[in-house]
Amino acid sequence: MDNFFTSVELAEALIELNTTLVGTIRSNKRQLPKQFTSLEAAKTRGLFSSAFCFSGCCELTSYTAKTKKNVLLLSSAHATEEIDSKTGKPKVILDYNKYKGGVDTFDQMLRIFTCKRKSNRWPMILFFNMIDVAALAAFRLHEMIHPDYEAHKSEKRKIFLKELAFELATKQLENRCKTAVKSSVKTAMDLIGFKPPKMTTAPLAMPAIQVKNTKRRCQTCKTHRNTRDNKTTAVCDLCLKPTCSNHYVRACEVCYLHNFKDPDTAVSSESDEENRNDAAPSTSRTQANRRSRVDSIINL
């Protein structure tokens, strides 16, 4: 196991699952004694010397490979101070060198396609590593289930990661298309080959201000002497006459259909009257006055 993952807590947890651990461990771990982590103690022992420490199910081995290099290994699969007579290395070192190819290959495959970015926040570094490991594990599982997947192509892992990233982002892209999209976002969508979904149902045509470049006098302000003469670029969406914000009316669907009488989605006047009577109590003077003001503005 790589020293990024190796720890005493992990070794004890794996033993409970009947799984042993052999791997290098970093010298900055708090559980390690100073006699094993310091280079001065390794120099005192001499070159190619070994030291062993046992605690519970774990064995800690310190091997001086070079003058200024002290190799630390943690193992839960060894419980003796066995040293090979030919090489002079501990048995745990030989076993680690024999089976470490899988870890090195794994790290090499992660470096080829990675999402890691430079960051000073350790949670982000851990998150990037989790994404890389999960993507590689997903590729291996997919390759075992579908052995014929892109068998004639050498970059099948690259193709798989592109398809995986596109599927994970599709839902968010569809939700993004429901709102206003900038030109830069549209360009990015075109680069990845995303096509916005077509609208299955046409949205209901509600009042909307149409804006023109030139400012003109509000048509309603000109007919009222007491009101201020405002200039605006907005026009009414029906008569296309200039209308300022003070005289533009926003209406709900029921009121819009009742006043403007859309022939495609119109409802009967009787049902409209019942809905209005249910929605607005007759005892409320405020709502009645508001409705009368809206009707007077619409009739202008």
Residue, then its C-alpha position, 0 to 999 in steps of 0.5 A: m500500500d502507498n504511504f498516502f493511505t497507510s496508517v495504524e488505524l487502517a491496519e487495525a480496521l482491516i484486521e477486523l475484516n480478516t485483511t492484512l496490510v503491508g505498505t510504507i508509512r510516512s515518518n510524520k505519523r504521531q504513533l511512530p516512535k522517534q527512534f524509528t523516524s529520526l535520521e540520526a538514529a538510523k545513522t547510528r545503527g549503520l548502513f543496511s541495518s534494520a530495527f523492528c517494533f511490535s504493537g498489537c497486530c502491527e509490525l513497524t520496520s525501519y531499514t536504512a537503505k542509504t546514508k540519508k534515507n530511512v525506509l519505514l514499513l508497517s505490516s499486519a501480515h508479519a510478526t517476526e524479525e526475519i532477515d534474508s541471508k542473501t540480500g540482508k533485507p527484512k522479509v517485509i521489505l522483500d514482500y513489499n517489493k514483490y507485490k508493490g507493482g499493483v500500487d505503482t501501476f494504479d498511481q501511474m494510471l491516475r496521473i495519466f487522466t486526472c482532475k487534480r488542480k493546484s489548491n492550498r485547501w486539503p479537502m479539495i486535494l482529497f476530493f480530487n483524489m477521490i474523483d480520480v480513484a472512483a473514475l478508474a474503479a468505474f472503468r475497471l468494473h465497466e471493462m469487466i462487465h463489457p469486455d468488448y467495449e471499444a476493443h479495437k481502440s487503444e484509448k478506450r479509457k479516455i473515451f469512457l471518461k468522456e462519456l462518464a463526464f458527459e452523462l454526469a453533467t447532462k442533467q445540470l446542462e438541461n436545467r441550465c438551458k431553462t434559464a438565460v444562457k450567455s454566449s460563452v456558455k453556449t460556446a462551451m456547450d457546442l464544444i462538448g457536443f451538447k444539444p439543448p432539448k426541445m420544448t415539448t409544450a409551448p409556454l403560455a403567452m403572458p404579457a411581456i414588455q418589448v423593448k426598442n432602442t429609441k425612447r418615446r413618450c408614454q401613451t397613457c401619460k400623454t392622455h392624463r394631464n395630472t400625471r408626469d410625462n415619462k419617456t420609455t423604450a418599452v412598448c405594449d405587447l398588444c398595441l405596440k404603443p410606448t408604455c412606461s413602468n407606472h402604467y404597465v400591468r402584470a396579471c396572473e393567468v386567470c386575469y390575463l385570460h379574462n381580460f385579453k380573451d385568448p382564443d386558444t386558451a380562453v375559459s368561459s366567463e362564468s367560470d372566471e367569475e366564479n374563480r374571482n369570487d372564490a379568490a377575492p372575498s367580497t368583504s375585502r375593500t382593498q382587493a376590490n379597489r385594486r381590481s377596479r384600478v387594474d380594470s380601469i388601466i386595462n380599458l385605457 
